[in-house]
C-alpha cells in the first residue's frame, strides 16, 4: 500500500521532534516537514526528510492526508482553518490547546481570550482515544489532549462513572512534570539555573489544563483541586490523586474497575497488589500506568498515574489519533 503523507508543522520543538521520530519509524506514513517560521533550524546529519515552506496551498499540493500542528495555540488558530479550507482531503491533528475545550465560554474561562472560530471549536473531536475513539475516527479536526489531563482523566473517569468517589469531599490532583512539558522556548522559570536542584509549583489555581479534566470527567470546578509542579527532569508526568470513597473500599476493587474499563485498550496498564507506577516504567512509551492504595477504615484512596509527557502526553497520542483517523491499527508505530 502507498504510504499516507503526513505533514508536520513545528517539527523543531520537543513534541514536534518526538513526533517526527515516531513517524519516521511508522510503516504506513511518510513524514513531510513544513516550515512556518523563516528561522526554522536545519535537521541533524542523517535526518534528511522532504521539506517545504508552510502554506495552505502546500497542504493540497503535497497531497497530505494528515497535518500535525505541533505549534502554540495562537499559531494553530491561524493554520488549522486555513488548511481545512484549502484541502477537503486533509485531517488536522492539533497538539496545542486551541480546539480542546468545545465551547467559546470554556475557552474564555481557561485561556482568557475569545475564540476566533467557535464553529471549529465545536466541531473538533477531543483526541483521548480511550474516551472518544469513534468521534476521532470520523473527524477532520482532532484536538490532541493536554499532557496533564491525559493521566488524570484516565484515572478518574471510570471511578466517577462507577460512583465510588465522594465528590462532596473533593478531589486533589498533585501533578509533577518534566521540563519538556513547558516547551522549548526558554523562560526565566525553565532555564537550567532555575530548574536544577529545584522543585516548584506553577499556575496554581489557574492551570489551563484543568478545564479539560472537568469536561472529560463531568466535574464542577469546585470539586477538583489541581496543582502542576516542575520536576528537574527532561520528560515524564506523575500524578498523585487523593479522594475519599463513598464507602469503605479496597485497592483491588478500584483496580478491577479500571481493568474492566480498559480491558481492550492497548495503552493503559493497571498495576496490581497495591503497587504504584513510576516514571521509569513509562519513559519513551505511549502507556499510561495506573496504581492505587486505599485505607478502607477512613475511605481514603490514593491513585498514582504516570505517562511520558512527550509520548502519551503529546506525540504518541497524536500518532494514536492519526492511526484511528486513517483506519490503521491503533497501535501501529507505537510499540
Secondary structure by P-SEA (a helix, b strand, c coil): cbbbbbbbcccccaaaaaaaaaaaacccbbbbbbbccccbbbbccccccccccccaaaaaaacccbbbccccaaaaaacaaaaaaacccbbbbbcccccccccaaaaaaccccccccaaaaaacccccccccaaaaaaccbbbbbcccaaaaaaacaaaaaacccccccbbbbbccccccccccccccccccccccccccccccccccaaaaaaaaaccccccbbbbbbbcccccbbbbbbbbbccccccaaaaaaaaaaaccccccbbbbcccccccccccccccbbbbbbcccccccbbbbbbbccccccccaaaaaaaaaaaaccccccccc
